Amino acid sequence: VRGEVDEALETFERAVRVAGAAGQPSEQVEALTRAAELALLKGNPATALDALQRGLMIAESSKDHRLE
């Protein structure tokens, strides 16, 4: 199970990069939110907080205020 969580976290990080390159902030925020949830499941609150903070920065800098 631990390996599956690690693999999922890597997948969401790739999704963040791809969505960013494609100019899709909502997809970036979604992927970061999922990564935060997985980090919490893995018992790593610092990583979860980092993902949420990154998502918040993306949401705040986007023109779509629904993301905030």
All heavy atoms as a GROMACS GRO file, in nm:
protein
  506
    1VAL      N    1   0.084  -0.120   0.000
    1VAL     CA    2   0.000   0.000   0.000
    1VAL      C    3   0.087   0.125   0.000
    1VAL      O    4   0.057   0.220  -0.069
    1VAL     CB    5  -0.097  -0.002   0.121
    1VAL    CG1    6  -0.170   0.128   0.134
    1VAL    CG2    7  -0.191  -0.118   0.111
    2ARG      N    8   0.195   0.123   0.078
    2ARG     CA    9   0.283   0.240   0.085
    2ARG      C   10   0.338   0.275  -0.053
    2ARG      O   11   0.344   0.390  -0.090
    2ARG     CB   12   0.396   0.212   0.186
    2ARG     CG   13   0.497   0.321   0.200
    2ARG     CD   14   0.469   0.430   0.297
    2ARG     NE   15   0.453   0.389   0.434
    2ARG     CZ   16   0.393   0.468   0.523
    2ARG    NH1   17   0.346   0.584   0.486
    2ARG    NH2   18   0.378   0.431   0.646
    3GLY      N   19   0.377   0.173  -0.131
    3GLY     CA   20   0.428   0.197  -0.265
    3GLY      C   21   0.323   0.259  -0.356
    3GLY      O   22   0.354   0.342  -0.440
    4GLU      N   23   0.198   0.219  -0.339
    4GLU     CA   24   0.089   0.275  -0.419
    4GLU      C   25   0.068   0.423  -0.386
    4GLU      O   26   0.042   0.503  -0.476
    4GLU     CB   27  -0.040   0.197  -0.396
    4GLU     CG   28  -0.036   0.057  -0.451
    4GLU     CD   29  -0.160  -0.023  -0.417
    4GLU    OE1   30  -0.251   0.031  -0.352
    4GLU    OE2   31  -0.165  -0.141  -0.455
    5VAL      N   32   0.079   0.459  -0.259
    5VAL     CA   33   0.064   0.600  -0.220
    5VAL      C   34   0.178   0.682  -0.279
    5VAL      O   35   0.156   0.791  -0.332
    5VAL     CB   36   0.057   0.615  -0.066
    5VAL    CG1   37   0.060   0.761  -0.026
    5VAL    CG2   38  -0.067   0.548  -0.012
    6ASP      N   39   0.300   0.630  -0.272
    6ASP     CA   40   0.415   0.700  -0.329
    6ASP      C   41   0.397   0.720  -0.480
    6ASP      O   42   0.424   0.828  -0.532
    6ASP     CB   43   0.545   0.623  -0.304
    6ASP     CG   44   0.586   0.625  -0.158
    6ASP    OD1   45   0.544   0.717  -0.084
    6ASP    OD2   46   0.661   0.534  -0.117
    7GLU      N   47   0.351   0.617  -0.547
    7GLU     CA   48   0.328   0.625  -0.692
    7GLU      C   49   0.219   0.727  -0.724
    7GLU      O   50   0.231   0.805  -0.818
    7GLU     CB   51   0.291   0.488  -0.747
    7GLU     CG   52   0.283   0.483  -0.898
    7GLU     CD   53   0.256   0.343  -0.951
    7GLU    OE1   54   0.296   0.245  -0.885
    7GLU    OE2   55   0.195   0.334  -1.058
    8ALA      N   56   0.114   0.727  -0.644
    8ALA     CA   57   0.006   0.824  -0.665
    8ALA      C   58   0.055   0.967  -0.643
    8ALA      O   59   0.021   1.058  -0.720
    8ALA     CB   60  -0.112   0.793  -0.572
    9LEU      N   61   0.137   0.987  -0.540
    9LEU     CA   62   0.192   1.121  -0.514
    9LEU      C   63   0.277   1.168  -0.632
    9LEU      O   64   0.265   1.284  -0.675
    9LEU     CB   65   0.276   1.121  -0.386
    9LEU     CG   66   0.200   1.134  -0.256
    9LEU    CD1   67   0.290   1.102  -0.138
    9LEU    CD2   68   0.141   1.273  -0.243
   10GLU      N   69   0.360   1.080  -0.686
   10GLU     CA   70   0.440   1.115  -0.803
   10GLU      C   71   0.352   1.149  -0.922
   10GLU      O   72   0.381   1.243  -0.997
   10GLU     CB   73   0.534   1.000  -0.838
   10GLU     CG   74   0.645   0.978  -0.737
   10GLU     CD   75   0.728   0.855  -0.767
   10GLU    OE1   76   0.719   0.801  -0.880
   10GLU    OE2   77   0.802   0.812  -0.677
   11THR      N   78   0.245   1.076  -0.939
   11THR     CA   79   0.152   1.102  -1.050
   11THR      C   80   0.088   1.239  -1.035
   11THR      O   81   0.078   1.314  -1.134
   11THR     CB   82   0.044   0.992  -1.056
   11THR    OG1   83   0.108   0.866  -1.078
   11THR    CG2   84  -0.056   1.020  -1.168
   12PHE      N   85   0.044   1.273  -0.915
   12PHE     CA   86  -0.017   1.405  -0.895
   12PHE      C   87   0.084   1.517  -0.914
   12PHE      O   88   0.050   1.623  -0.967
   12PHE     CB   89  -0.086   1.413  -0.759
   12PHE     CG   90  -0.220   1.345  -0.757
   12PHE    CD1   91  -0.244   1.237  -0.673
   12PHE    CD2   92  -0.323   1.388  -0.839
   12PHE    CE1   93  -0.367   1.173  -0.672
   12PHE    CE2   94  -0.446   1.326  -0.839
   12PHE     CZ   95  -0.468   1.217  -0.755
   13GLU      N   96   0.209   1.495  -0.874
   13GLU     CA   97   0.312   1.597  -0.897
   13GLU      C   98   0.335   1.617  -1.046
   13GLU      O   99   0.353   1.730  -1.092
   13GLU     CB  100   0.442   1.559  -0.826
   13GLU     CG  101   0.442   1.591  -0.678
   13GLU     CD  102   0.426   1.739  -0.647
   13GLU    OE1  103   0.478   1.825  -0.721
   13GLU    OE2  104   0.359   1.769  -0.547
   14ARG      N  105   0.336   1.508  -1.122
   14ARG     CA  106   0.347   1.521  -1.268
   14ARG      C  107   0.228   1.597  -1.324
   14ARG      O  108   0.242   1.681  -1.413
   14ARG     CB  109   0.359   1.384  -1.335
   14ARG     CG  110   0.497   1.324  -1.326
   14ARG     CD  111   0.518   1.208  -1.422
   14ARG     NE  112   0.418   1.102  -1.411
   14ARG     CZ  113   0.424   1.001  -1.326
   14ARG    NH1  114   0.525   0.989  -1.243
   14ARG    NH2  115   0.330   0.909  -1.324
   15ALA      N  116   0.109   1.568  -1.272
   15ALA     CA  117  -0.012   1.638  -1.318
   15ALA      C  118  -0.003   1.787  -1.291
   15ALA      O  119  -0.046   1.868  -1.373
   15ALA     CB  120  -0.136   1.578  -1.250
   16VAL      N  121   0.055   1.824  -1.176
   16VAL     CA  122   0.073   1.966  -1.144
   16VAL      C  123   0.161   2.033  -1.250
   16VAL      O  124   0.129   2.141  -1.301
   16VAL     CB  125   0.134   1.984  -1.004
   16VAL    CG1  126   0.174   2.129  -0.980
   16VAL    CG2  127   0.036   1.939  -0.896
   17ARG      N  128   0.271   1.967  -1.285
   17ARG     CA  129   0.364   2.025  -1.383
   17ARG      C  130   0.299   2.035  -1.521
   17ARG      O  131   0.311   2.137  -1.589
   17ARG     CB  132   0.492   1.943  -1.390
   17ARG     CG  133   0.579   1.957  -1.266
   17ARG     CD  134   0.717   1.896  -1.286
   17ARG     NE  135   0.713   1.752  -1.308
   17ARG     CZ  136   0.710   1.660  -1.213
   17ARG    NH1  137   0.709   1.697  -1.087
   17ARG    NH2  138   0.708   1.532  -1.243
   18VAL      N  139   0.230   1.929  -1.564
   18VAL     CA  140   0.167   1.929  -1.696
   18VAL      C  141   0.058   2.034  -1.703
   18VAL      O  142   0.049   2.110  -1.801
   18VAL     CB  143   0.112   1.788  -1.728
   18VAL    CG1  144   0.024   1.792  -1.853
   18VAL    CG2  145   0.226   1.689  -1.746
   19ALA      N  146  -0.026   2.042  -1.599
   19ALA     CA  147  -0.133   2.142  -1.598
   19ALA      C  148  -0.076   2.283  -1.597
   19ALA      O  149  -0.130   2.373  -1.662
   19ALA     CB  150  -0.225   2.120  -1.478
   20GLY      N  151   0.033   2.303  -1.526
   20GLY     CA  152   0.096   2.435  -1.525
   20GLY      C  153   0.148   2.473  -1.661
   20GLY      O  154   0.131   2.586  -1.708
   21ALA      N  155   0.212   2.378  -1.729
   21ALA     CA  156   0.264   2.404  -1.863
   21ALA      C  157   0.151   2.432  -1.961
   21ALA      O  158   0.169   2.507  -2.057
   21ALA     CB  159   0.348   2.285  -1.911
   22ALA      N  160   0.034   2.372  -1.935
   22ALA     CA  161  -0.081   2.392  -2.023
   22ALA      C  162  -0.163   2.514  -1.984
   22ALA      O  163  -0.264   2.542  -2.048
   22ALA     CB  164  -0.169   2.267  -2.021
   23GLY      N  165  -0.124   2.584  -1.878
   23GLY     CA  166  -0.198   2.702  -1.836
   23GLY      C  167  -0.332   2.669  -1.775
   23GLY      O  168  -0.430   2.739  -1.800
   24GLN      N  169  -0.338   2.562  -1.698
   24GLN     CA  170  -0.465   2.519  -1.637
   24GLN      C  171  -0.453   2.521  -1.484
   24GLN      O  172  -0.430   2.417  -1.421
   24GLN     CB  173  -0.501   2.379  -1.686
   24GLN     CG  174  -0.522   2.374  -1.835
   24GLN     CD  175  -0.546   2.233  -1.886
   24GLN    OE1  176  -0.500   2.137  -1.828
   24GLN    NE2  177  -0.618   2.222  -1.995
   25PRO      N  178  -0.471   2.638  -1.423
   25PRO     CA  179  -0.453   2.647  -1.279
   25PRO      C  180  -0.553   2.564  -1.198
   25PRO      O  181  -0.518   2.511  -1.093
   25PRO     CB  182  -0.469   2.796  -1.249
   25PRO     CG  183  -0.543   2.852  -1.366
   25PRO     CD  184  -0.504   2.766  -1.483
   26SER      N  185  -0.674   2.547  -1.247
   26SER     CA  186  -0.771   2.469  -1.170
   26SER      C  187  -0.728   2.324  -1.158
   26SER      O  188  -0.743   2.261  -1.053
   26SER     CB  189  -0.912   2.479  -1.230
   26SER     OG  190  -0.915   2.426  -1.360
   27GLU      N  191  -0.668   2.270  -1.266
   27GLU     CA  192  -0.619   2.133  -1.261
   27GLU      C  193  -0.498   2.121  -1.169
   27GLU      O  194  -0.480   2.021  -1.101
   27GLU     CB  195  -0.587   2.082  -1.401
   27GLU     CG  196  -0.709   2.038  -1.480
   27GLU     CD  197  -0.795   2.155  -1.532
   27GLU    OE1  198  -0.750   2.271  -1.527
   27GLU    OE2  199  -0.907   2.129  -1.576
   28GLN      N  200  -0.415   2.227  -1.167
   28GLN     CA  201  -0.300   2.228  -1.076
   28GLN      C  202  -0.348   2.224  -0.931
   28GLN      O  203  -0.297   2.147  -0.850
   28GLN     CB  204  -0.215   2.353  -1.096
   28GLN     CG  205  -0.126   2.350  -1.216
   28GLN     CD  206  -0.042   2.474  -1.220
   28GLN    OE1  207  -0.092   2.584  -1.241
   28GLN    NE2  208   0.087   2.458  -1.199
   29VAL      N  209  -0.445   2.308  -0.898
   29VAL     CA  210  -0.497   2.314  -0.762
   29VAL      C  211  -0.560   2.181  -0.723
   29VAL      O  212  -0.540   2.130  -0.612
   29VAL     CB  213  -0.597   2.431  -0.746
   29VAL    CG1  214  -0.666   2.426  -0.611
   29VAL    CG2  215  -0.526   2.564  -0.765
   30GLU      N  216  -0.634   2.120  -0.814
   30GLU     CA  217  -0.697   1.990  -0.787
   30GLU      C  218  -0.591   1.884  -0.759
   30GLU      O  219  -0.602   1.807  -0.663
   30GLU     CB  220  -0.783   1.947  -0.907
   30GLU     CG  221  -0.848   1.812  -0.892
   30GLU     CD  222  -0.959   1.808  -0.787
   30GLU    OE1  223  -1.015   1.913  -0.754
   30GLU    OE2  224  -0.990   1.698  -0.738
   31ALA      N  225  -0.486   1.880  -0.841
   31ALA     CA  226  -0.380   1.780  -0.822
   31ALA      C  227  -0.307   1.804  -0.690
   31ALA      O  228  -0.274   1.708  -0.619
   31ALA     CB  229  -0.283   1.784  -0.940
   32LEU      N  230  -0.283   1.928  -0.656
   32LEU     CA  231  -0.215   1.958  -0.529
   32LEU      C  232  -0.303   1.922  -0.410
   32LEU      O  233  -0.252   1.876  -0.307
   32LEU     CB  234  -0.175   2.105  -0.524
   32LEU     CG  235  -0.053   2.140  -0.612
   32LEU    CD1  236  -0.043   2.290  -0.633
   32LEU    CD2  237   0.074   2.084  -0.550
   33THR      N  238  -0.433   1.942  -0.422
   33THR     CA  239  -0.524   1.904  -0.314
   33THR      C  240  -0.522   1.753  -0.293
   33THR      O  241  -0.516   1.705  -0.179
   33THR     CB  242  -0.668   1.951  -0.346
   33THR    OG1  243  -0.667   2.093  -0.362
   33THR    CG2  244  -0.764   1.914  -0.236
   34ARG      N  245  -0.524   1.678  -0.402
   34ARG     CA  246  -0.517   1.531  -0.392
   34ARG      C  247  -0.383   1.487  -0.335
   34ARG      O  248  -0.376   1.395  -0.254
   34ARG     CB  249  -0.539   1.466  -0.529
   34ARG     CG  250  -0.673   1.495  -0.589
   34ARG     CD  251  -0.785   1.427  -0.511
   34ARG     NE  252  -0.912   1.474  -0.559
   34ARG     CZ  253  -1.001   1.537  -0.486
   34ARG    NH1  254  -0.978   1.561  -0.360
   34ARG    NH2  255  -1.115   1.576  -0.536
   35ALA      N  256  -0.275   1.554  -0.376
   35ALA     CA  257  -0.143   1.520  -0.324
   35ALA      C  258  -0.138   1.546  -0.173
   35ALA      O  259  -0.078   1.469  -0.098
   35ALA     CB  260  -0.035   1.601  -0.395
   36ALA      N  261  -0.202   1.653  -0.128
   36ALA     CA  262  -0.205   1.684   0.015
   36ALA      C  263  -0.280   1.575   0.092
   36ALA      O  264  -0.236   1.532   0.199
   36ALA     CB  265  -0.270   1.820   0.039
   37GLU      N  266  -0.390   1.530   0.037
   37GLU     CA  267  -0.467   1.423   0.102
   37GLU      C  268  -0.382   1.296   0.114
   37GLU      O  269  -0.382   1.230   0.218
   37GLU     CB  270  -0.594   1.393   0.022
   37GLU     CG  271  -0.696   1.505   0.026
   37GLU     CD  272  -0.813   1.482  -0.069
   37GLU    OE1  273  -0.812   1.383  -0.145
   37GLU    OE2  274  -0.905   1.565  -0.068
   38LEU      N  275  -0.311   1.262   0.007
   38LEU     CA  276  -0.226   1.143   0.010
   38LEU      C  277  -0.111   1.159   0.108
   38LEU      O  278  -0.074   1.064   0.178
   38LEU     CB  279  -0.174   1.112  -0.130
   38LEU     CG  280  -0.277   1.058  -0.227
   38LEU    CD1  281  -0.221   1.055  -0.369
   38LEU    CD2  282  -0.322   0.920  -0.184
   39ALA      N  283  -0.054   1.278   0.114
   39ALA     CA  284   0.056   1.301   0.208
   39ALA      C  285   0.007   1.283   0.352
   39ALA      O  286   0.080   1.229   0.436
   39ALA     CB  287   0.114   1.440   0.188
   40LEU      N  288  -0.114   1.327   0.380
   40LEU     CA  289  -0.169   1.307   0.514
   40LEU      C  290  -0.189   1.158   0.542
   40LEU      O  291  -0.160   1.111   0.652
   40LEU     CB  292  -0.301   1.382   0.530
   40LEU     CG  293  -0.290   1.532   0.552
   40LEU    CD1  294  -0.428   1.596   0.555
   40LEU    CD2  295  -0.213   1.564   0.679
   41LEU      N  296  -0.238   1.084   0.443
   41LEU     CA  297  -0.254   0.940   0.460
   41LEU      C  298  -0.121   0.872   0.487
   41LEU      O  299  -0.113   0.775   0.562
   41LEU     CB  300  -0.317   0.878   0.334
   41LEU     CG  301  -0.466   0.898   0.316
   41LEU    CD1  302  -0.510   0.840   0.181
   41LEU    CD2  303  -0.544   0.831   0.428
   42LYS      N  304  -0.018   0.926   0.426
   42LYS     CA  305   0.116   0.870   0.442
   42LYS      C  306   0.178   0.912   0.576
   42LYS      O  307   0.283   0.863   0.613
   42LYS     CB  308   0.203   0.916   0.325
   42LYS     CG  309   0.332   0.845   0.311
   42LYS     CD  310   0.404   0.890   0.186
   42LYS     CE  311   0.543   0.829   0.187
   42LYS     NZ  312   0.622   0.872   0.075
   43GLY      N  313   0.112   1.004   0.646
   43GLY     CA  314   0.163   1.051   0.774
   43GLY      C  315   0.267   1.159   0.761
   43GLY      O  316   0.357   1.171   0.845
   44ASN      N  317   0.256   1.241   0.656
   44ASN     CA  318   0.352   1.347   0.633
   44ASN      C  319   0.280   1.482   0.623
   44ASN      O  320   0.258   1.533   0.514
   44ASN     CB  321   0.432   1.318   0.506
   44ASN     CG  322   0.555   1.405   0.496
   44ASN    OD1  323   0.564   1.510   0.558
   44ASN    ND2  324   0.651   1.360   0.417
   45PRO      N  325   0.245   1.541   0.739
   45PRO     CA  326   0.170   1.667   0.737
   45PRO      C  327   0.248   1.784   0.678
   45PRO      O  328   0.188   1.874   0.619
   45PRO     CB  329   0.135   1.692   0.883
   45PRO     CG  330   0.231   1.611   0.961
   45PRO     CD  331   0.269   1.493   0.874
   46ALA      N  332   0.380   1.783   0.688
   46ALA     CA  333   0.459   1.894   0.632
   46ALA      C  334   0.447   1.896   0.479
   46ALA      O  335   0.430   2.003   0.420
   46ALA     CB  336   0.606   1.881   0.673
   47THR      N  337   0.451   1.780   0.417
   47THR     CA  338   0.435   1.771   0.272
   47THR      C  339   0.293   1.812   0.232
   47THR      O  340   0.273   1.880   0.132
   47THR     CB  341   0.466   1.629   0.222
   47THR    OG1  342   0.600   1.597   0.258
   47THR    CG2  343   0.450   1.616   0.072
   48ALA      N  344   0.195   1.770   0.312
   48ALA     CA  345   0.056   1.807   0.284
   48ALA      C  346   0.038   1.958   0.291
   48ALA      O  347  -0.024   2.018   0.203
   48ALA     CB  348  -0.037   1.738   0.384
   49LEU      N  349   0.095   2.020   0.394
   49LEU     CA  350   0.084   2.165   0.408
   49LEU      C  351   0.151   2.236   0.292
   49LEU      O  352   0.098   2.334   0.238
   49LEU     CB  353   0.144   2.209   0.542
   49LEU     CG  354   0.138   2.359   0.571
   49LEU    CD1  355  -0.007   2.408   0.571
   49LEU    CD2  356   0.205   2.388   0.705
   50ASP      N  357   0.267   2.187   0.250
   50ASP     CA  358   0.338   2.246   0.137
   50ASP      C  359   0.252   2.241   0.011
   50ASP      O  360   0.241   2.340  -0.062
   50ASP     CB  361   0.470   2.174   0.114
   50ASP     CG  362   0.545   2.230  -0.006
   50ASP    OD1  363   0.579   2.350  -0.005
   50ASP    OD2  364   0.569   2.153  -0.102
   51ALA      N  365   0.188   2.126  -0.014
   51ALA     CA  366   0.104   2.113  -0.133
   51ALA      C  367  -0.014   2.209  -0.127
   51ALA      O  368  -0.048   2.273  -0.227
   51ALA     CB  369   0.054   1.969  -0.146
   52LEU      N  370  -0.076   2.222  -0.009
   52LEU     CA  371  -0.189   2.314   0.005
   52LEU      C  372  -0.146   2.459  -0.013
   52LEU      O  373  -0.217   2.538  -0.077
   52LEU     CB  374  -0.257   2.295   0.141
   52LEU     CG  375  -0.333   2.164   0.158
   52LEU    CD1  376  -0.385   2.152   0.300
   52LEU    CD2  377  -0.446   2.152   0.057
   53GLN      N  378  -0.029   2.494   0.038
   53GLN     CA  379   0.020   2.630   0.022
   53GLN      C  380   0.050   2.660  -0.125
   53GLN      O  381   0.020   2.769  -0.174
   53GLN     CB  382   0.144   2.653   0.109
   53GLN     CG  383   0.111   2.662   0.256
   53GLN     CD  384   0.233   2.669   0.345
   53GLN    OE1  385   0.339   2.617   0.312
   53GLN    NE2  386   0.218   2.735   0.458
   54ARG      N  387   0.108   2.564  -0.195
   54ARG     CA  388   0.134   2.582  -0.338
   54ARG      C  389   0.003   2.600  -0.414
   54ARG      O  390  -0.008   2.686  -0.502
   54ARG     CB  391   0.212   2.463  -0.394
   54ARG     CG  392   0.356   2.460  -0.347
   54ARG     CD  393   0.427   2.331  -0.378
   54ARG     NE  394   0.414   2.289  -0.516
   54ARG     CZ  395   0.427   2.162  -0.556
   54ARG    NH1  396   0.452   2.067  -0.469
   54ARG    NH2  397   0.414   2.130  -0.682
   55GLY      N  398  -0.097   2.519  -0.379
   55GLY     CA  399  -0.228   2.531  -0.444
   55GLY      C  400  -0.291   2.667  -0.418
   55GLY      O  401  -0.350   2.727  -0.508
   56LEU      N  402  -0.278   2.714  -0.295
   56LEU     CA  403  -0.334   2.845  -0.260
   56LEU      C  404  -0.266   2.957  -0.339
   56LEU      O  405  -0.332   3.048  -0.388
   56LEU     CB  406  -0.323   2.869  -0.110
   56LEU     CG  407  -0.387   2.998  -0.058
   56LEU    CD1  408  -0.534   3.005  -0.094
   56LEU    CD2  409  -0.368   3.008   0.091
   57MET      N  410  -0.134   2.947  -0.353
   57MET     CA  411  -0.062   3.050  -0.430
   57MET      C  412  -0.108   3.050  -0.576
   57MET      O  413  -0.127   3.156  -0.635
   57MET     CB  414   0.089   3.026  -0.422
   57MET     CG  415   0.148   3.063  -0.290
   57MET     SD  416   0.329   3.049  -0.272
   57MET     CE  417   0.386   2.971  -0.418
   58ILE      N  418  -0.127   2.932  -0.632
   58ILE     CA  419  -0.174   2.923  -0.772
   58ILE      C  420  -0.315   2.980  -0.783
   58ILE      O  421  -0.345   3.056  -0.874
   58ILE     CB  422  -0.170   2.777  -0.820
   58ILE    CG1  423  -0.025   2.731  -0.833
   58ILE    CG2  424  -0.244   2.761  -0.953
   58ILE    CD1  425  -0.008   2.582  -0.850
   59ALA      N  426  -0.401   2.945  -0.688
   59ALA     CA  427  -0.539   2.994  -0.690
   59ALA      C  428  -0.543   3.146  -0.678
   59ALA      O  429  -0.618   3.213  -0.749
   59ALA     CB  430  -0.620   2.930  -0.577
   60GLU      N  431  -0.462   3.200  -0.588
   60GLU     CA  432  -0.462   3.344  -0.567
   60GLU      C  433  -0.408   3.420  -0.688
   60GLU      O  434  -0.450   3.531  -0.717
   60GLU     CB  435  -0.380   3.380  -0.443
   60GLU     CG  436  -0.448   3.341  -0.313
   60GLU     CD  437  -0.362   3.364  -0.191
   60GLU    OE1  438  -0.238   3.375  -0.204
   60GLU    OE2  439  -0.418   3.369  -0.081
   61SER      N  440  -0.313   3.359  -0.759
   61SER     CA  441  -0.253   3.429  -0.874
   61SER      C  442  -0.334   3.411  -1.002
   61SER      O  443  -0.310   3.479  -1.100
   61SER     CB  444  -0.110   3.381  -0.896
   61SER     OG  445  -0.108   3.247  -0.936
   62SER      N  446  -0.431   3.320  -1.000
   62SER     CA  447  -0.513   3.300  -1.120
   62SER      C  448  -0.624   3.404  -1.124
   62SER      O  449  -0.655   3.469  -1.026
   62SER     CB  450  -0.573   3.160  -1.122
   62SER     OG  451  -0.684   3.153  -1.036
   63LYS      N  452  -0.682   3.417  -1.238
   63LYS     CA  453  -0.791   3.513  -1.254
   63LYS      C  454  -0.926   3.453  -1.214
   63LYS      O  455  -1.025   3.522  -1.207
   63LYS     CB  456  -0.796   3.560  -1.398
   63LYS     CG  457  -0.666   3.617  -1.446
   63LYS     CD  458  -0.684   3.744  -1.521
   63LYS     CE  459  -0.556   3.800  -1.578
   63LYS     NZ  460  -0.457   3.839  -1.483
   64ASP      N  461  -0.926   3.324  -1.189
   64ASP     CA  462  -1.049   3.252  -1.152
   64ASP      C  463  -1.063   3.250  -1.000
   64ASP      O  464  -1.003   3.168  -0.932
   64ASP     CB  465  -1.045   3.110  -1.208
   64ASP     CG  466  -1.174   3.033  -1.186
   64ASP    OD1  467  -1.263   3.085  -1.116
   64ASP    OD2  468  -1.185   2.923  -1.240
   65HIS      N  469  -1.142   3.338  -0.945
   65HIS     CA  470  -1.154   3.351  -0.800
   65HIS      C  471  -1.233   3.236  -0.737
   65HIS      O  472  -1.232   3.222  -0.616
   65HIS     CB  473  -1.216   3.486  -0.762
   65HIS     CG  474  -1.125   3.600  -0.797
   65HIS    ND1  475  -1.008   3.624  -0.727
   65HIS    CD2  476  -1.130   3.691  -0.895
   65HIS    CE1  477  -0.947   3.728  -0.782
   65HIS    NE2  478  -1.018   3.770  -0.883
   66ARG      N  479  -1.296   3.153  -0.818
   66ARG     CA  480  -1.364   3.035  -0.763
   66ARG      C  481  -1.263   2.937  -0.705
   66ARG      O  482  -1.296   2.861  -0.614
   66ARG     CB  483  -1.446   2.965  -0.870
   66ARG     CG  484  -1.564   3.046  -0.919
   66ARG     CD  485  -1.633   2.977  -1.034
   66ARG     NE  486  -1.537   2.967  -1.145
   66ARG     CZ  487  -1.544   2.880  -1.243
   66ARG    NH1  488  -1.642   2.792  -1.247
   66ARG    NH2  489  -1.457   2.877  -1.340
   67LEU      N  490  -1.140   2.939  -0.758
   67LEU     CA  491  -1.037   2.848  -0.708
   67LEU      C  492  -0.999   2.877  -0.563
   67LEU      O  493  -0.963   2.789  -0.488
   67LEU     CB  494  -0.911   2.855  -0.794
   67LEU     CG  495  -0.921   2.801  -0.934
   67LEU    CD1  496  -0.789   2.820  -1.006
   67LEU    CD2  497  -0.960   2.655  -0.932
   68GLU      N  498  -1.005   3.004  -0.525
   68GLU     CA  499  -0.967   3.042  -0.390
   68GLU      C  500  -1.065   2.983  -0.291
   68GLU      O  501  -1.032   2.946  -0.184
   68GLU     CB  502  -0.962   3.193  -0.375
   68GLU     CG  503  -0.850   3.257  -0.455
   68GLU     CD  504  -0.846   3.406  -0.436
   68GLU    OE1  505  -0.838   3.452  -0.321
   68GLU    OE2  506  -0.855   3.477  -0.536
   0.00000   0.00000   0.00000
